[in-house]
């Protein structure tokens, strides 16, 4: 009957209204939380900026850069110390050949 259909439609209407109200509350909470997130993110950025300006932070950065430089210098020293050993070995070989040559030359002159 028309009355039962009308009652059913009114019930559906109330249910839809309740769902819309719930969605509205959720949307308001979302907006509130989004605003809080933006505010906290901004505060975090400001704190990070302040931290980067402190002498302690600058000292840590300088220490990090110094360590990097030291590692690079150590790599260079290691590289050249290997070459130095090779050159010293070659020098010793040449000196030995020179002594041998001198000894052989003196033998031939006798």
Secondary structure as UniProt FT lines:
FT   HELIX           2..52
FT   HELIX           55..109
//
